Amino acid sequence: MELARFLHGTRDSRTDGQTLTHGRAYEVFGAVFFGGRRRHVFTRLAELSGARPGDRALDVGCGTGYLTLHIADAVAPAGSVVGVDPSPDVLAHARRRAAGRTDCTFTDGIAEALPGPDGRFDVVVSSLMIHHLPEDVRARAVAEMHRVLRPGGRLLLADFRPPANPLARHLVGAVTGPVMEHNPVHLLAPLVADAGFTGIDAGDLHPWIHYVRATKPEQAA
């Protein structure tokens, strides 16, 4: 299935996950897939992340940088955001999109071995990335997000939520493949809890997004 391969990418030698290619085409698909609501959904995700002016933020699996730039707007004027992705093609697209901005940079990296020291960031976000990872890798990726957050830092995970209607879900699977048809977004909150996060809450954004928010506990006095 060509579209499924396009959406879920190819293998990267550093990771068991999938790497997206064809950044420009992925942007076109994203705009169509959200039915005109993409900007609204990602603006809301940036709000839900709790990103504030002056924050240092990280976008894991940033792809073409769509959410990254929304986060950059939220942390302006004194903050900064780094987008991490293993795909040279989508990183090149993201850098073109952010041309001229000094508050938004993009770097090569994988979710389960994030670049940067412990406690570097105030906010970590990730959208439409977790389903690209095999289930046995997802816990390592979330543990890495926990590691690079400062105590008290905020996490936002967002991923594709399959339709509740069985026929609609089957149609999604026919177009995009079984990964998205059966994406177990109900496991995101337990995954976050197991990584040591607290203050967990979850919700849905129409039409396709399930999100989980959480906080890294403050260090004991």
Summary of the structure (lengths in Angstrom):
residues: 221
radius of gyration: 16.2
end to end distance: 54.4
largest distance: 54.4
contacts: 750
relative contact order: 0.16
helix: 41%
strand: 25%
